[in-house]
Amino acid sequence: MKCVLVHGSPRKQGNSSSLAAMLADCLRGAEVSHRHLADLDYSGCLGCMSCRKKSEICVLQDGISTLLREEIPAADVLVIAAPVYLDYVSGQAKLFMDRFFAYLSPEYFRQTDPNKKPVNSRLPEGKTGVFILTQGQPEGRYGYITEMMETFLRKMGFTYRHYLRGCLLNSSRDIQARPDLREQAGALARLLNERYP
Ligand SMILES: Cc1cc2nc3c(=O)[nH]c(=O)nc-3n(C[C@H](O)[C@H](O)[C@H](O)COP(=O)(O)O)c2cc1C
């Protein structure tokens, strides 16, 4: 299994990265690469529309180009881990996700028949997308973020989609006292181990 783990928090030892590491630690024989967005020099989508008019990939050349052009298309599993910042995902994660616009297929923009299953993505089928979110607030807040991520991952062509959410996590150390989250991460890893033996 090839797994690309994208960390969207500037706290490299923070809660979202720790939860992602709990998942990665339980992946059997997997090739896991970690990319910390805070280390990379990149911009959000510039709306140049080159990916619609003259290219099948994002033409921007910056710190996430290789990730978008090579690493994600080749991965079985993409994990995006991010904290809630002011009621949505961190800005680092949102800028990264906006660049996925280039993965949308031309059919996605042409579709007019609501009964026809759209071919949304230029990414190959069979991939798994995992979204990890950590927040200071309790459960019951930010369900809409998971809903938006479900739409995002489905639209981008991820055949399988999973979510891990850690609530009431403020200090970076809080997650160490949460065996429930470690257990959830382990259960998801077991499922991925079976899917990509
Ligand atoms: C700038 C900033 C904004 C935040 N906004 C929220 C928020 O709106 N709701 C919330 O529940 N937690 C908020 N938090 C808390 C973080 O989401 C929480 O501590 C999370 O576990 C941090 O993950 P990390 O350690 O991976 O960065 C905020 C933290 C920061 C630094």
Boltz pocket constraint, residues with backbone or C-beta under 6 A from the ligand:
constraints:
  - pocket:
      binder: B
      contacts: [[A, 9], [A, 10], [A, 11], [A, 13], [A, 14], [A, 15], [A, 16], [A, 17], [A, 82], [A, 83], [A, 84], [A, 85], [A, 86], [A, 87], [A, 88], [A, 134], [A, 135], [A, 136], [A, 137], [A, 138], [A, 166], [A, 169], [A, 170], [A, 171], [A, 172]]
      max_distance: 6.0
